[in-house]
Amino acid sequence: MTVSTEQLADIVGGNHVRRLDDDNPSFSEAHPRPSPMVWPGSEDEVRDILRLAARNGCGVVPIGGDTAPRIPNEPGPVVLLSLARFAQIDHAVDDLVLTAGAGTTFAAAEAAVAAHGHRLPFSPPHRDRGTLGGIVACAAEGATLNAYGAVRDQVLGIRVVHGDSRASKAGGRVVKNVTGYDLCRLHTGARGALGVITEITLRLRHAEPSACRALWRFPTIQAAWEAGMTLRQRHHHLFALHALDPLALEKAEGEGAGLVATLRGAEGFVEVAGEALWAEDLPATSRIILPPDAIPVIDDPAQEAGSWLRVGVLPTAGGPLLDTLQTHLPSSARIVLDILTGLCDVTHPDQDWLDPTEETALGGDLESLAAQVDRPGDPGFHLRRFSLFPSTRPGGMPIMDRIVHALDPEGILNPGRRELAG
């Protein structure tokens, strides 16, 4: 059975339903067609949509800014549920807390809090169209991971509608708000399989009054990483530290691979810390001071179309990781390694840049480094990953399955992803 646009219109109104087909494109080409897309405006409407879908044996795929990979062939009919109308913002300025609808874009939230000298404590990809709900659902980390902590550390409260149409909330608006299980963390990274996130409360940070980036150039990215490990040991106040290959720096002044140190804080602190960095005798071919928004690939590795591979290792394994990547990847791949966290982003303009044979060889070498690997733009990789990287298969799958079944007994939420996880 399927859910018709007429049935959905009875819930949300005719202006908030659209059939996605080849003659009426919307969002990415990866969505199953034809499929109805619906824009609920309240939590009650979300609940009614989930009840309707369950009665009709239809899946529901929550959509934020459509930045996460979709399952190309969803099992059975699905309804695409956009949270774009959930865009309210409540900024508790004196408490450094933001409560916002899950469909609020990162850019809109950032602009709202910046007006009061605050900033969101994460740096996700797709900053212009990524939504707060999607960022939390995907646990989308970025360049602020070392300075502020993971996405899960920033979520104070959350509201969710589960697959059985029950609504629940966890956490609250204060830092100490959990006396039992921290269910906010349960939903962070669940990719919508446990419920549709409708509202999120986040802690904020004061925006740093001063910031800059220092760029050193080296003959190779391995040399840049080695110099970065020296700075990592001597300068614990660094906001971020990245090694980049020449392609990732093609728009910056100079030649060769680069080491980029980011400083943020009070003006006096940045000045003194910058002088201490500049006094380091690094075997660089050149060096330059840049504004904090220079080299945007550090802040958003997904800013250009193409393929995106994300690899996580222990920081001390960064050198072997670079050797492995350069052994298997084409020279046209772009590499950005976070030296402080071990998170490495590899991008390429061609979606088919890595053939299956080379991917298997790369997988074997990365497995020996105990790497955690993802390809955010390739939903099929989530299935291949279990054979390429056996260590990434969750050890608690039976427990996870029981949690999913308890919250979504009909299995209607993100059915394709649920099959991949199983």
C-alpha positions, 0 to 999 in steps of 0.5 A, spaced: 500 500 500 502 507 499 500 513 502 497 518 497 498 526 497 490 527 498 491 523 505 497 527 507 493 534 505 488 532 509 493 532 515 497 538 513 494 542 507 494 541 500 500 547 500 504 542 504 504 536 500 508 535 493 509 528 489 516 527 487 517 525 480 521 526 474 517 532 472 517 535 479 524 534 482 525 536 489 532 535 493 537 530 490 536 525 485 537 519 490 530 519 493 525 514 490 520 516 485 515 517 485 514 519 492 510 524 496 513 529 500 510 532 506 512 538 510 508 538 517 508 544 521 507 541 528 508 535 532 501 533 532 501 533 524 508 529 524 504 524 529 498 523 524 503 522 518 506 516 522 500 513 524 497 514 517 504 511 514 503 505 519 496 503 517 498 503 510 505 499 511 509 505 508 516 507 510 517 514 512 524 518 511 526 524 515 529 529 511 533 535 513 537 539 508 538 533 504 545 533 505 546 526 508 546 520 503 539 517 501 538 509 500 537 509 492 532 503 493 528 504 499 524 497 500 517 499 499 513 505 498 516 511 502 513 518 504 519 523 505 518 528 511 521 535 511 522 538 517 523 545 514 517 548 517 520 547 524 524 553 524 523 557 530 528 559 534 528 561 542 535 564 544 536 564 551 542 570 551 544 570 558 544 563 559 548 561 552 542 556 550 539 555 544 532 552 543 530 551 536 526 547 531 529 541 528 528 544 521 532 550 523 538 551 518 545 551 521 546 558 517 540 561 520 541 559 527 548 561 527 546 568 524 541 569 530 546 567 536 552 571 532 548 577 533 549 577 541 556 575 540 555 567 541 557 561 536 554 554 535 559 549 538 560 545 532 562 546 525 558 541 520 559 540 513 553 543 508 553 549 513 548 553 508 543 548 508 544 543 513 539 543 519 540 542 526 536 536 526 540 533 521 546 535 524 544 531 531 541 525 527 548 524 523 553 527 529 556 531 523 563 533 526 567 538 524 573 542 525 571 544 532 571 537 535 578 538 539 576 545 541 569 544 543 567 536 543 563 532 539 556 534 537 553 529 543 556 533 548 553 540 545 545 537 546 542 539 552 535 537 550 531 534 545 524 532 542 522 526 538 516 523 535 517 515 535 515 510 529 509 508 533 507 516 534 509 517 541 512 523 542 518 524 548 523 529 550 529 528 554 534 533 557 532 540 558 535 547 558 540 546 563 547 543 563 545 538 569 539 535 566 539 528 566 538 523 572 538 517 569 540 515 562 542 520 557 537 519 551 539 525 548 546 521 546 541 515 544 538 520 538 545 523 536 548 519 530 541 515 530 540 518 523 532 518 524 532 510 525 529 511 532 524 517 531 523 524 528 527 529 531 522 536 532 526 540 537 533 541 540 536 545 545 544 546 545 549 549 549 552 555 546 559 559 546 561 566 547 564 568 540 572 569 540 573 576 539 580 574 535 582 569 531 587 567 525 590 562 522 598 560 521 600 557 514 607 553 513 608 550 507 612 543 506 615 539 500 610 533 503 604 532 507 608 527 511 613 533 513 607 537 515 604 532 519 611 531 523 611 538 524 604 538 526 606 533 531 611 537 534 606 543 535 601 539 538 606 537 544 608 544 545 602 548 544 596 545 548 592 552 546 591 550 539 584 551 537 585 546 531 591 544 527 591 541 520 595 538 515 593 539 508 596 536 501 597 541 495 590 540 492 587 542 498 591 549 498 590 551 491 587 557 492 592 559 498 598 563 497 605 559 496 606 552 494 607 545 497 603 541 502 601 545 508 600 545 516 595 550 518 594 552 526 588 555 528 588 560 534 581 563 537 580 567 543 582 574 547 586 579 542 592 578 547 592 571 548 592 570 540 597 575 539 602 572 544 600 565 542 601 567 535 608 569 537 610 563 540 608 559 534 612 563 530 618 562 534 618 555 532 623 553 528 620 548 523 623 546 516 618 549 512 619 553 505 615 559 507 610 561 512 604 566 512 598 569 517 591 568 514 584 570 516 580 565 520 576 564 514 581 562 510 582 555 507 574 554 507 575 546 506 578 546 513 571 548 515 567 544 510 570 538 506 563 537 503 563 544 500 564 542 493 560 536 489 564 529 488 566 523 493 567 524 500 571 519 504 572 520 512 577 516 516 578 517 523 584 514 527 588 515 533 592 522 532 599 518 533 597 514 527 596 520 522 603 519 519 601 511 517 594 513 515 597 518 510 602 513 507 596 508 506 592 513 503 597 516 498 598 508 496 591 507 494 588 514 492 589 517 485 593 524 486 587 528 484 584 526 491 584 532 496 586 530 503 585 534 510 588 531 516 586 534 523 592 532 527 589 533 534 583 528 533 586 524 527 579 525 523 581 525 516 577 528 510 578 525 503 575 528 497 575 527 489 570 531 484 569 524 481 564 520 484 567 513 481 574 515 483 575 509 487 574 502 484 572 496 488 579 493 487 582 499 490 577 500 495 578 493 498 585 494 498 585 500 501 580 497 506 585 492 508 590 497 510 586 501 514 583 496 518 590 494 520 590 501 523 584 500 527 581 506 522 573 508 523 571 509 516 565 512 512 563 515 505 558 520 507 555 521 500 555 514 498 549 510 502 551 503 499 558 504 503 554 503 509 553 496 507 560 494 504 563 497 510 562 491 514 566 486 509 571 492 508 572 493 516 569 488 520 571 491 526 566 497 525 560 492 525 557 494 532 558 489 537 551 490 541 546 489 534 541 485 538 540 490 543 540 496 538 535 492 534 530 491 541 531 499 542 529 500 535 523 495 535 521 498 542 520 505 539 518 503 532 515 497 532 512 497 525 519 499 522 517 505 518 522 510 520 528 510 515 527 503 512 532 502 508 538 504 513 535 499 518 536 494 513 543 496 512 544 496 519 542 489 520 
